Amino acid sequence: MDLSVIVNNLLSPPILFFFLGVIGVFLHSDLNIPPPLPKLFSMYLLVCIGFHGGVELYHGGLRPEIFLTFGLCMVMALFVPIYTFFILKRKLDVHNAAAIAATYGSVSAVTFITAVSFLEFMNVDFGGHMVAALALMESPAIIAGVMLDSIYGHQDDKAVAGQPVREHGFFAIIKEAMFNGSVYLLMGSLVVGLVTNENGWKAFRSFDAIFKGMLMFYLLDMGIHAAKEIKDLKGKGMFLVIFGIGVPLVNAGLAIGLSKLIGLSPGNALLFTVLCSSASYIAVPAAIPDAIPKANPAFCTSMALGITFPFNILIGIPLYYYLIKLIS
């Protein structure tokens, strides 16, 4: 393997800012980004990715490859939570197993954005439709997790003491999963980019120019939070740590094989692989209290943000790209 790909990724400014945040926590620095700003950074990144994806989708058109990719995304978004649930159920109770399975079946928008930045650094083309694929994979895993919990947990829809009661029922949870703020903003931006196409991009280009700067600030904040989540995992067992790295590797292997099977370009193959191998630390943990009230959302956040996210952005992305190039 060409280690220069990993080295270049590790030495890119956004990744170094992630390290800066991690090290700051372990050195007990008082470095902190005020809470409203990370949300603004996240919204900016989603708008940029969505808008650019819409413009690229306009140029590329709706080819059979796109619909095939969407179909595989949906399959993986349902398959991953199902198979991981039965692995997790051997060590954890049904409710936490279902919640963590949903976390690993769903996706991380920031991991996807980091992969996009990696491809741009490597001068590798990718299709705008992969942004839509990101949005499509957000919700099915939450649906699968709720169904698995309902079937195997025999829940009566009553929350345990101290937790919120699920007041709005199953379909309200599904609606919330499909139209949560991140997905809505991402898809809305894609539609705007698709409708305004090249003229819109000319007007938008100056807004997009600060993308990498925003990404550096956002990953700095992610580094701070990831270091805190790693600390919270102490005493929770090696099983969760192994799961948090092993499952993304297995999912990446499946995604790379499927990418080769349907002939995806290296750029699209990497983004598909990253979608399949990432874990949600925003949408799913936020939905868990209502969707699976007997589960502990802290498990989901700690594993996704403290283990899987750092592994993917530091090692996973360049490793997956190397393997894709190896078999192409």
N, C-alpha and C positions, 0 to 999 in steps of 0.2 A: 504494500500500500504506500502511496505517495504521502508521506507525513507532512509535506508542505501545505497540503489542503487544510489539514487540521490546524497546523501552526498559523496559517494565514487567517483562519477563522478565529482562533483564540486571540490573535493580535489585532483584530479589527476593533475600532473604537467602541462600537456598541457593546461588544462582549467584554472589553476591558472595563467599561463603566459598570457592567453587571458585577464583575469581580470587585470593583471599588466599593460597591454597596455591601457585598458579602463580607469583605475584610473589615469594613467600618463597623459592622455589628460585632464581630469577634474581637475587635479592639476597643469595644465599648464607646465608640464615638457617638456624639449626640447628633450626627448627620441625620436629617429627616426632611422629607418633602411634604409640605402641607397637604392634607387629604384631598382638597378639591383639584389640585394640579394633576395627580396621576390619572384621575377620571378624564380631565381635559386632554391629556396626552393620548389616552386610549381612544377617545372619540376622534381625535385628529387622525391617528393612524388608521382607524377603521374607515374614515371618510376617504383618505388618500388611496388606500388599497381598493376600496369599492369603486371609486370613481375611475381610477386607472383601469381596473378590471372591466368596467363597462365599456370604456373606449376601445380596449383590446378586443372585447367580445364583438363590438361593432365591426372592427376590421377583419376579424377572423370568421365571422358568420357562424351559423348553427350547423356544424358538421355532424355526421353520425358518431364520430369519436367522442364528441361532447356528451351526447346522450348516454353513450356506453359508459363514460367516466362517471356521470351522475348516478347511473344504475349501480355501479360497483361501490360508489361512496355510500349509497343507502344500504347495500348489502353488508358492508364492513361495519357501518354504524349500528346495525342490529346484531351482527354476528359476534362482535367483540364483547359487548356486555353479557351476552348469553354464555359464551364459553368461559369468560373470566369469573362470572358469578359462581359457577360450579367449582372452580378452583378455590375461590375465596371462602365458599361455604364450608370447606373442610377445616378452616381455621377460625372463622368468624361466625357470628350469628347471622341469620338470614337478612335482617334489616341493613346491617352495615355492609354485608356482602353485596346486596343489591345497589346500595348507594355508591360504593367504590367501583362496581362494575359499570354503572352509568357514567361515572367520572372518566373511566378509561375508554368507554365507547364514544364519548363526546370529544370535542376538539379544543385546542388552545389557539386562539386568534393571534396571540403574541408570538408563539412558536412559529406559526405560519408566516407572520410578518418578518420574523428573523430569517426564515428560509428564503423569502423573497429578496431580502437585503443581501443574503449570501449569493443568490443567483445573479443579482445585478452586479455584485463585485466580481463574479466569475465570468460576466458577459454571456450568460446563458439565457436564451429566450424561453418564455413560458406563456401559456394562454390565459386570457382574462377570465375564462369560464371557471378557472380553479377558485376564484373568489366566491362564485355561486356555490361551488362544491363545499367550500368551508361553511357557508350558511346552511346548506342542506344537512350537514352532518351534526349540527348542534343539537337538534331536538330528538331524533329517533332513539338515541341512547337513553335519554331521560324517560321516554315512553316505555322502553324495554325494561329499565330498572324498576319503574312503578309496577309494571305487570308482573315481573318476577317476584317482587316483594309481596304483591297481593296474592299470587298463586301459592307461594311457598311459605309466606309468613302468616297466612290466614288472618290478615288484619281486619279489624272491624271499624276502621276509619276513625278510631278514637286515639288521640295523642296521649302519650304518657305524661305524667304530672310534670308541670313546668315547661312543657313544649306547646307550641301553637296547635290548635285544633284545625284539621283540614276542613275548612268551611265551604269550599267552593266545588269540591268533588273532582273526579278524575278528568273530565273534559276541560274544566277550567285550568287545571295544571298543564294539560297538553297545549292549550291555547297560550298560556304564559310561556311555555318552553319554545313555542314556534314564533312568538312575537315579542320576545324579550328585547330590551333596548339595543344590545349589541347586534343581534341578528337583523333587527329592523333597520338600524342605521347603515349596516353593511350592505344589505340588499337595496335599500333606498338609494344609497350612493351609487351602486352599480347601475340601477335604472337611470339615474340622472346622467351618468357617464355614457350610457348606451344611447339615450335620447339626444343629448347635446353633442356627442361624438367629437370630431376634430375641432370644431369651433369652441366647444366647451373646454377642451383640453388646453387650447391656446390661452384662454382666460384663466384657467386653473393652474397653469404651470408655475407661476410665481408662488402660489400657496403651497404647492408640492415641494418647492425647493428646500424647505426646512425639515423635510421628512427624516433625514438621518439624525439631525440634531434632536428632534422630538423622540426618536427611537432611543438615543443615548440616555436622555433623561428618564424615559420610561423604564429602560433596563436597569438603570441605577436604582430606581425605586423597587423593581422586581428583585434585585440583588439583596436589598435590605430585608424585604419580606421573606425571600427564600431562606436566608440565613436564620431568621427567627423561626420559620417552620421546621428547619432541620433540627434546631434545638428542641422543639416540641416533640420530635419523634423519638427522643431518648426514652428507652424503656418500653417501646412498643413492639420490639421484636424484629429480628432479622428477616422474618418472613415478608413483612411489608416492604422492606428495603429491596429485597431480591425481586419481589413482585413489581415494584416501581421501576425497575430497570429491565427485568426479564421480559415482561409483557410488551413494552414498547419495541424491544428487539424482535420478538416473535411477530408482532403486528407489522413491523417494517419489512420483515422477510416475506410475509404474505403479500404485502402491497407491492413490493419490488417484483415478485413473481407475476402478479396480476398485471402490472405495468408492462412487463415484457410480453405477456400473452396478448395484450390488445394493442401493442405497438406505440405506447406513449413516448413522446419525446423526453430527453433527459430532464428538462426543466419541469414539465408537467408530472413526470414520474416522481421527482423529488417532492413536489408539493403534495401529491397524492399520498406518498409514503409518510410525510410529516403529519398530514391530517390523520392518518390511520394510527400513527405511533404516539400522538400527543395525548394529553389528558386535560380536561377542563378544570380550572381552578376558580372560575368566576360563575358561569351560568349554572352548572350542576350544584355546587355547594350552596348557591343562593336558593335553588329550588328544593333542596333536600328537606328543610324543616316542614314545608307543606306537603311535599310529594311523598316522603318516607319519614314520618315524624318520629319513629322509634330509632332512627339511625343517628349517628354522631357526625355532623358535617366536618368536624375538625380532622377526622381521619382523611376525608377526601382532599381537603385543602393542603394538609401536611404532606401527603404523598405526591399530589400533583405538582405543587409549587416547590416543595422541599427536595424532592428526589427527581421526578421525571422531567420537569422543566429544565433544571440545570444540566441534566445528562443530555437532553436533546440539543440544546443550543450550543453546548460546549463540544460534545463528541458526536452525538447522533447525526446531526445534519451533514457534516462533512463525511462521516462514515457511510451514511445512506447514499450520498452522491457518488462516492467512490465505487460502491457496489453496483449502482445503476450503470455507471460508465463501464465497469468491468464486464458486465453481461450484455451491453448494447452492441 
